[in-house]
Amino acid sequence: YTWPNPQLDELERLLYDQFGFNAPGILTSVLPCNSFVEFNGIANRSNAADWIRTAYHNMATHNVEDGTGGLDASIQFELDRPENVGDGFDNTIGFLTHGINRYVSVADIFALGAATAIEQCGGPKVPFRGGRVDATAAGVPGVPEPQDSLESHIASFAKQGFNQTDMITLVACGHTFGGVQHSAFPDTVPVPAGLDDIDATFDNTPFTFDNAIASEYIHGTTNNPLVVGHNDTTNSDKRIFGSDNNATMSLFANDADLFKSACGTLLARMLDTVPSDVKLSDVIEPLPVKPASMLLKYTGDNTFNLTGLVRFYNMPESNSRTVKFVWEDRTGKKDPSYAVELGHTPLMASHGLNDGPFTALWYSVGPITKNFTLLDESTGISKFWFEIDEGDGSAGKVEDQGGLGFPLADTIMVAATTCTDTAASAVRFDVAVLASANPSRVYIRSESLGSITTAGGTGTTITVIETDVKPSENSSTSGLYDIWSIMLPFSAFTHVTTSDANVEIVADVGGEELFTASFFPTEEFPNCT
Ligand code: HEM
């Protein structure tokens, strides 16, 4: 995709900036994979298993015939059903909803959580698409249960869009993690004397993705409580795994790579099973060159202050490299003076999922001592790109998004006089508006989180808020820019999130939507005096 795209930028960041510099750190709370969540002291529980099971149970009520159900976060309202017994769903919802905002739905973070758990804990790469839409009520029931017959399981998976081989595969891919808990399935997992609860694992490696689920089953060494449980009625894995005379499970037992790649494909299909009116994005690949938080501030003394970062994906550290930030002015003119060298220290490195030995390096827009670049108000900026010189005699390289450049409109920007009014629990946004651009509308885009409570549970809602900014009296501070202002209460943009998607300023100019980078107003700007 092309930068900037607030939704895809945010999802890309959650996927690929997992560790190190500027990492949001939401999804890595799955680590370590044997992270034992203290649920009444039950060993063998893990976030990874819970996150994967939650995604499956949410998806499992999809109906291919009428296109309803799928990964739509409706599970939040379905926790009173016998088919959703167990505390793993609450655990997952509690963790993962920290990562939501107006660009990341609850359903997307459920899918991201499952994909990350699988990949970080030894599993295949699960190609990720974004754009899931949250349901606001429970869907129809229909998650398969262990006591159901094989015929009913085959029919249930067919309704979800999976054939019998897919069913065997998907159950094995899921049940390579975790196990069955006594408290949820007392009949299936009896508790030894002296213990309140136990978790009987599906294989001997419940915290990692591997083909032990298949090899132990095929070699007759399995303790899987859904295969060798004392009550054959609930031995659903036994019936499912054996339903093609063990053909599929034998293949998986003998070929770990085959199992891994089959799971990569099917788990991606599982996560991409959404109501038919939802359109998912293309698979999100890391952007090779990704600007982040490129925020222009209007200083009022004939300059703009530009802060921001750029991430170069898969770039090794080098002492001899120089990276230049080069721009074009408001009118599209270039000039040798429109360039500045970027700052970098070896600490400015990050990495993503465990799918290869790569590092991403970050550079700061401006020398590291200042971390900003001053631009001239009279000439401004319209787009930028990067020029990389490895300092080893090789030819320099231009990174300009395939010739497009990276657009940066100076039509609207936040003014440095923006401030926090603690007494009023609000932020006064001062917005510098390029008078000649004559925008038909300027507004602040933010969100508020709410909730819907039903008999089956409480779900989080994300409401986008648009607050219009109006021209203020005595607003003109220079011939070029006017300052428009609005007070916005904290309630419109503060909530539990460690993501940096917070507010942005948007302008409609000649039918085009221009927007600033997202920023945290209360962090970026001082108290009003
Ligand atoms: C016929 C289909 C299935 C049945 C009957 C079934 C049944 C079960 C049962 C009874 C548990 C124990 C839950 C608990 O004690 O809290 C469980 C756990 C689990 N299931 Fe399934 N399952 C099925 C398919 C799947 C699929 C397709 C996946 C994912 C791809 C999956 C992923 C998991 C995971 C990861 C756990 C472990 C949860 C934990 O340890 O907290 N299951 N399943």
Residues whose N, C-alpha, C, O or C-beta is under 5 A from the ligand:
A	BS01	HEM	N44 S46 A49 D50 I52 R53 Y56 V85 G86 G88 P144 E145 P146 H153 L170 V171 C173 G174 H175 F177 G178 G179 V180 Q181 A184 S236
